[in-house]
Amino acid sequence: MDKKTRIAVVGAGIGGLTAAGFLQRAGFNVMLYEQARAFSRLGAGITLSANVTKALRRLGIEDALVAAGIKPRSYVSRTWDTGEIVYELVFDAQSETRFGGPYLGIHRGDLHAVLAQAVRREIVAFDHRLAHLEETRSAVRLIFDNGRSTEADVVIGADGIRSKVREYLLGTEPLRFIGAVAYRSIFPTKRLNGFAIPDCTKWWGRDRHILPYFMRSTRDEVYVIGVVPQRAWESQDASGQASREEFIGLFDGFHPDLLRVLEVADDVTVWPIFDRERNDKWSGGRVVLLGDACHPMRPFMGAGGAMAVEDAVILSRCLSECTDLAEAFRAYEATRIARVAETQRISVENSWMAGPTETDWYYCYDVCTAPLARS
Ligand SMILES: Cc1cc2nc3c(=O)[nH]c(=O)nc-3n(C[C@H](O)[C@H](O)[C@H](O)COP(=O)(O)OP(=O)(O)OC[C@H]3O[C@@H](n4cnc5c(N)ncnc54)[C@H](O)[C@@H]3O)c2cc1C
């Protein structure tokens, strides 16, 4: 496609920043519109598997990601009460070579800050909350809450789980509350009083699970996320506050190694978890979706951000390599839908690493060189 094509990316989250970074390098005329007034260090921990770090290497930010995060020694799955290790995936030089990149734990705010380094500052328009879109035969008009508007040839909706661009493309449909909430806490490791914990452990209960992991190589802070069933989320708020006692009570009977961690957890918050049914319409006219805007998934495989990054790279490749928009969008959907659907399926099942797991198809995948599905 013509490199003068004006591309508007809506949402400077994980997928939007990655898309802007790759499109800018490909020489497109790209602008990124973000509702926030500035980037800030929000959120908690996130894991980045080799399929992601390998992709972000091409933006020149792999070393910065490794410096900001931690390469965990392994991912350990343990049974909730006996503590039996049912699976351990070791991350070492050999696995890094095999997967083609490191596995990282990182604070989401630090990931964001590093991703932002890959995008020229002048192409990011903060305080631009998309209100609606109007498509004509030759362009799309983007209208923002701040009273401004602009025109683009292509609009990429990377505006997350409550996407406005998705509403424009697919109509309004409520999010699906999955019947579970996530309790989260970050606290200084020194509170453990020398009690050593592995870098990343998933404790598997019957109807709940919990993961303590580190987000920095200094291992000075522990992040814990525990997912438990809950019938409904009645509050209008995006999250709520909870007590340490409540958190501990929800994991009553779990192994003492886990309870030692929860006993010193602090500032506990609770978050509803939403997803959507699988959807195979990702584009229409001049508008296309990626990441959570397109396919929000349960966080049980730690793959939502990874899929946003992969979508962004494949979309950028399709726009670069195809001759027109319709062909680019067809190739994008044909390349992505099956892989994302499988990831969504495993996330719903919550089976990733529950026992011996075949990980090569996921971790070894190189989104920058994988063949595009062209009809
Ligand atoms: C508890 C939990 C744990 C998770 N753990 C992991 C993990 O370990 N690994 C992993 O890969 N994934 C994980 N995920 C999933 C991951 O966080 C998401 O899938 C990922 O952030 C999606 O990226 P995105 O770019 O599509 O959306 P986001 O990162 O949400 O970005 C959307 C951006 O759009 C902006 N925006 C929204 N509306 C507008 C608008 N109208 N106009 C302009 N801008 C707008 C937002 O401000 C935001 O900056 C987890 C999710 C949850 C809930």
The ligand as an ORCA input file, in Angstrom:
! r2SCAN-3c Opt
* xyz 0 1
  C      -5.937     -9.329     35.703
  C      -5.322     -9.370     34.325
  C      -4.048     -9.928     34.134
  C      -3.483    -10.012     32.852
  N      -2.239    -10.581     32.690
  C      -1.714    -10.672     31.435
  C      -0.408    -11.258     31.218
  O       0.267    -11.709     32.162
  N       0.071    -11.337     29.945
  C      -0.652    -10.835     28.860
  O      -0.151    -10.913     27.716
  N      -1.874    -10.273     29.030
  C      -2.417    -10.176     30.288
  N      -3.634     -9.588     30.468
  C      -4.363     -9.078     29.300
  C      -3.833     -7.733     28.826
  O      -3.779     -6.818     29.885
  C      -4.726     -7.159     27.744
  O      -5.113     -8.176     26.877
  C      -3.956     -6.083     26.975
  O      -3.722     -4.955     27.790
  C      -4.718     -5.670     25.731
  O      -3.976     -4.686     25.036
  P      -4.728     -3.633     24.140
  O      -3.668     -2.783     23.529
  O      -5.697     -4.321     23.254
  O      -5.599     -2.777     25.154
  P      -5.085     -1.862     26.361
  O      -3.706     -2.203     26.756
  O      -6.181     -1.919     27.375
  O      -5.042     -0.394     25.739
  C      -6.187      0.305     25.316
  C      -5.809      1.799     25.257
  O      -6.866      2.508     24.603
  C      -7.133      3.690     25.324
  N      -8.538      4.053     25.016
  C      -9.658      3.407     25.418
  N     -10.754      3.998     24.909
  C     -10.305      5.050     24.166
  C     -10.957      6.034     23.376
  N     -12.303      6.084     23.242
  N     -10.205      6.967     22.736
  C      -8.837      6.945     22.848
  N      -8.166      6.038     23.596
  C      -8.897      5.097     24.232
  C      -6.878      3.312     26.773
  O      -6.666      4.448     27.597
  C      -5.636      2.429     26.639
  O      -4.452      3.197     26.647
  C      -4.210     -9.505     31.733
  C      -5.485     -8.940     31.925
  C      -6.045     -8.871     33.200
  C      -7.432     -8.280     33.365
*
